[in-house]
Amino acid sequence: MKVSNSSWAERLAGKIPESLAREIDIFETEISLRKQGKIDERLFAETRLRRGVYGQRYDNGQRHNGKTVQRLGYPSGELTKGPNTMWDAPGMQRIKIPAGGLSGQQLETLADLAEEYSDGIAHVTTRQDFQLHYVHIDDTPSVMRRLAAANITTREACGNSVRNVTACPYSGVCPDEKFDVTPYSRAMSKFLMGHPDTQNFGRKFKPSFSGCSQHACGLASMHDMGMIAVTQIENGKEKRGFEVHVGGGLGAVPYQAKLFDSFVPPEELLPLAQSISRVFARLGEKKNRSRARIKFLIQDLGIEKFKELVREERKTLPHDARWTEYIDDAEKFQESPLRPGGKAPLLGSESFQRWVKTNTRPQKQEGYTVVTIALPLGDIASDQLRSLADIARGFTRETIRSTVEQNIVLRWISQSDLVELHKALEAAGLGDAGAGSIVDIAACPGTDTCKLGISSSRGLAAELRKRLGEKNFQLDDSVVKLHIKISGCFNSCGQHHVADLGFYGVSRKMSGYAVPHFQVVLGGEWEHNGASYGLPVIAIPSKNIPKVVSRLTDRYAANRKEGESFKDFIARTGKVELKKMLEDLARPPADASDRSFFQDWGDPREYTLADLGVGECAGEVVSSVEFDLAAAERQLFEAQVALESGQIDEAGRTAYRSMLQAAKALVKIESSNIADDPAQIVKEFRARFYDTQKFFDPFAGGKFAHYLFSAHEKSAEPYTPDSARYLIDEAQLFIDAAHSCYNRISAPAHA
């Protein structure tokens, strides 16, 4: 049963910042307008994506644990989009967790929401976010308010925006780090979220922070902007800085990030990010989505030209006090233990010893350990989240982080508490060993919920985990350390390119039937921040992938040279030999009557791609002008509601603001630095669009512009029911004219 949730109640309780509460109210209004057909679906899609709301597919219902996922349609007269859409079936809500940092209260909030609005399961992603599946769009504003009250946001968790700023979950406690990057990642997240210079990208932009160059925790090499902590000596003192890389990314064609600067001081970190954002927004591809990431812009320009453009942008960037304020505030961040440090126990059960071997790592602070909680497939149930919150409070000061390997870590665990902690985790069903090992398989949602999923990545991951686990860790030590990562399609959401053994879903026909396959990707390197990307070798039917894993790992264990990595072993073996080793597994079964071969893992039905849809990773490219005009429409709708409820002054003021919003949207086409001052907006609009006759409608001329001029002149006067009503009508005409003006200006020229 859902808990009732009132935005006003939360505001009065002081739990939600007013600005964030307002944003959620706006989204709720936009949902209402979309159902009335007053917002175009293309625009609304990007709007909801920027708030973390995805559509999802329904083909086998693997994740809903038998619950009904379909919802009744809307009452007569409301908008419906047919079956399997955002309007008649639940979708997915992504939740942004900067640097993966969580508190006990936040875990409990996630638990409650998963239980009340989802299927009782929260999912940790490969970018330290959380996702709730099977959430109906009507419920998303309530979910957002509950999250906001716990200081969690969904803003820009998806869409053509700056995504979650990730950071090494061991930052601050890792013996190999240069310094703790946590505060800097949080400062960047705070600065870039909602920033005007990050609202007009052609595609998403992903930043990350790593405290060192040798491990994979930050994966700087595969990010749009990756920061690695470095130091240098200046005037006899050690100075902190960042080695900055740009233009990395996986996807169908992976790109290694290129070095932008070997040393960027903290005070220049945020202006650099802003400058890069401005160049990307201005020059990045907008029409061809397949080439709209910043990696393609850098490829086209060349890294040296890109550096030059960014540095020129930096020179003209207006000073922003937040550049240093946010950094200074963030650098005050520090963690401390709850209990005194101790010594690790010498004895313990066999399961405890296995767990200690794979799930713990010493901190640089003597007597303390980081404990990794392995989450199969990245899933954790509501009751487990609540138990984990209690455990975190009992053993730490709630120093919790999610990881890019879809796990959760507890920091500052006294080594003397490890036995007691393991018992508590086992009681919660969270005591599995194998974190970071070959059984700790990362997988994207695949065909379970993703519209682009071709093969069941989660189903295969579960099967491989089961089979490898049955060997009771009696594997060669060299094999135990390998990483398996699986994607349901070529887009690499499961990060298969940087795995030792990577797999991504494809489809092939065998004996006249479509058969789920996985392309085998070998040669990737997880360490050194995802230093190298693997290449496809051969496509194998899904049901034969466990045999692929056995053959490759057995061959590696038997034939590797002393100290030889799996990547080097693959390179030495060569593609010809690798394909020869696996090609018999690519053939159809000798017994064609075995129909299980034509089914995907975890799905009893015969395989089909009939429900493959359009992906929603970022939505369609929508210009900032369209967003601003949509905001004007929303404000006008709010004015109508105010008038209807008798709030006359509020109705008049809001209608006036809607006209200013539309005018400013047009002015920003020519001047991005326009202020929020009404007089300045009207002045700039008059000069740029009225005096030049750009705003003149073919039928009405400049008549509608005068509605704005008049409303501005009378804005200090009180409104009457009649004047407010007239102004609302005039505002509608003005906004319609603004849309027409924009359409004329933006229309492509014809020969």
Secondary structure, DSSP 8 states (H G I E B T S, - for coil): ------HHHHHHTT-S-HHHHHHHHHHHHHHHHHHTT-S-HHHHHHHHHTTTEE----SS-GGGTT---------TTS----SSSTTTS-EEEEEB-GGGEE-HHHHHHHHHHHHHHSSSEEEE-TTS-EEEEEE-GGGHHHHHHHHHHTT-B-TTSSSSSB---EE-TTTTT-TT-SS--HHHHHHHHHHHTT-GGGSS-SS-B-EEEES-SSSSSS-GGGSSEEEEEEEEEETTEEEEEEEEEES-B-SSS-B--EEEEEEE-HHHHHHHHHHHHHHHHHHS-SS-GGG-SHHHHHHHH-HHHHHHHHHHHHHH----THHHHHHHHHTT-----SS------S---HHHHHHHHHHEEE-SSTTEEEEEE--GGGEEEHHHHHHHHHHHHHHSSS-EEE-TTS-EEEEEEEGGGHHHHHHHHHHTT-----TTSTTS-EE--GGGT-TT--S-HHHHHHHHHHHHHHTTT-S-HHHHT--EEEESSTT-TT-GGGSSEEEEEEEEEETTEEEEEEEEEE--B-HHHH-B--EEEEEEEGGGHHHHHHHHHHHHHHH--TT--HHHHHHHH-HHHHHHHHGGGGS--S-TT-GGGGB-TT--SB---TT-----SS-S---HHHHHHHHHHHHHHHHHHHHHTT-HHHHHHHHHHHHHHHHHHHHHHH-TT--S-HHHHHHHHIIIIITT-TT-BTTTBTHHHHHHHHHHHTTTS---HHHHHHHHHHHHHHHHHHHHHHHHHHS----
